[in-house]
């Protein structure tokens, strides 16, 4: 099946659907039943917050980098 990616503003959509998809890229996927409209997932947005409860912080990262530099000497 073929698919294409468009900006949601390039299509004439019903108002309710247009508001929901405003500013997003959408993928039109051809299926046996017809055309499926899917928003394209942004991997950066999807990853946001994944380290929130992992005890990993900027300070821990900087400490790792400092230890790495000391080992390289």
Protein Blocks (a to p, Z undefined) as FASTA:
>chain_A
ZZddddfklpccdfklmmmmgoiacdddddfklccddddddfklmmgoklmmnopafklm
mmmmmmmmmmmZZ
